[in-house]
Amino acid sequence: MDPDEIIELEKKFIMQTYTRQPLVLSHGKGATVWDVEGKSYIDCFAGVAVNNVGHAHPKVALAICHQAQRLIHSSNIYYTGEQVELARLLTAISPHDRVFFANSGAEANEGAIKLARKFTGKSEIITAENSFHGRTLATVTATGQKKYSEPFKPLPEGFKHVPYGDITAMADAIGDDTAAIMLEPVQGEGGVIVPPPGYLRDVQELARQNDVLFILDEVQTGFGRTGAMFASELFNLQPDITTVAKGMGGGYPIGAVLANEDVASAFKPGDHGSTFGGNPLGCAAATATIEVLMDEKLPERAAELGAYFMEKLRQTLGGHDAVREIRGLGLMIGIELNTGCAGVVDGAREMGLLVNCTAERVVRLVPPLVIKKEEIDAAVDILANVISGL
Ligand SMILES: *Cc1c(COP(=O)(O)O)cnc(C)c1O
């Protein structure tokens, strides 16, 4: 099928929920992807911050192939070695003792919300304005952006939103029925918003004082993205629950709720479940992905290259009229413009660079953590070219 035919058939057969780029992808390697006509692109989008270990990593591909030939799925009615191996690894690299496996970020957050309510016997979940926590009914309600939830009323009860970064607003919002506070360590979809220094520690302290659980949504920030395996490490946090997904399986869909022993013990047999969650194929993919992250020191690489990327962007674009701010943490970078950034996405793509526009004005750069310096240099040149043309 040629690309025009694929695009035409998508419009005919697929529900039209996505605004897609006119690009039909074929394959990738590291931080490069190719379209079906053989044109290459530097990938600074990584499938929405998912392909942290790069495309077609041989170790991840091999782990998936081997596991697919043995046992793809078994359900949670039986034990598998792949699942406990991954769970042990996750507890070793995170500040948590126990794991529940889900298949996506939204599902992980659903699990966290249920766990917080079961453990505390309270219902209210406080989240931030401008946040993003997923597309299921509960997580879209938790998401502090009305455009995602308004059309789907009635929404589940028990969610309250406060401005991100405002500790006084958070303190005021906590009440007798508050079960948990749920925050992203850096807001992703909301436009790469890094919180003010001390904010997350203060929220954690506030939660402790009020017997409220502190849930960190590390679906986007986890697995090396911000320059540590988890952002909680960078901010010196000990959340009660952490949710993860995106980068976890190297592109294979898998997510998890991570919690401490006391909180986790509130879930009894039958309280929560998933048919696919933690199936052997997903666990093999995730174990291989995490081993690659550790072996290749990709969190450290994200810290170094993220600083390099941001510095180069500031040098070339910092004083430009169209640019309001360049910010980020590790390889999670946003260029906030004074205008909408859809044109930048198109211009960059035409010059061989994939980026994404979030929160209307923020060019989001979330490349694979294996991206090379030369690829960053080329990406900066293209962005400078396109943005100076605005
Ligand atoms: C992407 C994202 C989600 C939702 O993940 P899905 O896998 O799309 O359900 C939740 N929280 C954050 C912070 C995200 O970036």
The ligand as a MOL file (V3000), in Angstrom:
LIG
                    3D

  0  0  0     0  0            999 V3000
M  V30 BEGIN CTAB
M  V30 COUNTS 15 15 0 0 0
M  V30 BEGIN ATOM
M  V30 1 C 0.4710 9.5660 29.0660 0
M  V30 2 C 0.1560 9.8120 30.4890 0
M  V30 3 C -0.8730 9.1070 31.1480 0
M  V30 4 C -1.7860 8.1560 30.4290 0
M  V30 5 O -1.1020 7.0440 29.9250 0
M  V30 6 P -1.8260 6.0700 28.8770 0
M  V30 7 O -0.8470 4.9440 28.7330 0
M  V30 8 O -2.0180 6.8540 27.6130 0
M  V30 9 O -3.1030 5.6440 29.4620 0
M  V30 10 C -1.0560 9.3300 32.5020 0
M  V30 11 N -0.2760 10.1940 33.1820 0
M  V30 12 C 0.7160 10.8830 32.5850 0
M  V30 13 C 1.5530 11.8170 33.3840 0
M  V30 14 C 0.9630 10.7300 31.2130 0
M  V30 15 O 1.9180 11.4400 30.6110 0
M  V30 END ATOM
M  V30 BEGIN BOND
M  V30 1 1 1 2
M  V30 2 1 2 3
M  V30 3 2 2 14
M  V30 4 1 3 4
M  V30 5 2 3 10
M  V30 6 1 4 5
M  V30 7 1 5 6
M  V30 8 2 6 7
M  V30 9 1 6 8
M  V30 10 1 6 9
M  V30 11 1 10 11
M  V30 12 2 11 12
M  V30 13 1 12 13
M  V30 14 1 12 14
M  V30 15 1 14 15
M  V30 END BOND
M  V30 END CTAB
M  END
